Amino acid sequence: MGAGQPARRGGAGREEPDLIRLVAVGRLRAGPEAALCAEHAKRLRPPPAITEIADGRGSPAEIRRREGEAILAALPANAHLVALDLGGGTVSSERLAQLLERWEGLGRALAFALGGAEGLQPAVLARADFRLSLGPMTWPHALARAMLMEQLYRAQCIRAGHPYHRGWRP
């Protein structure tokens, strides 16, 4: 499912939430980062729904406010929100696989929020059920998005027992 597509229909006309949705500030431009992100996203089953939010304008506070409001408005109702945030916790790939399994078992849509250059608005961080850091280094937005897609794919492979993840390596 891509951006703007409706949730899948379950039995008896019920709507089932997307398993994974990424709400990200900014649009990926064509290039190697976008290709890497797309490659890993298409490997995911089902593919994630991606909603791109326009970059905000104004002062840093105004940008965070506008982008934050747009992120919150784009979330599915009652979604379990994972905010990508430098101040969040770091987890191993194996731990992320465990967390994804637990979160998917909640029966709620699972959404990841990736902010813009000014970071996530405090209201988004307050709404988050989990704050995830990709490490202490600052990454360009396009690489952070590609890294998230790769880690989601890796987690799916870990859960399926697929040899993509070489867990035996130190």
Secondary structure as UniProt FT lines:
FT   TURN            3..4
FT   STRAND          8..9
FT   HELIX           11..13
FT   STRAND          15..16
FT   STRAND          21..25
FT   HELIX           32..43
FT   STRAND          49..53
FT   HELIX           60..74
FT   TURN            77..78
FT   STRAND          80..89
FT   HELIX           93..104
FT   TURN            105..107
FT   STRAND          110..114
FT   TURN            117..118
FT   HELIX           122..127
FT   STRAND          130..132
FT   HELIX           141..160
FT   TURN            163..164
FT   TURN            167..168
//
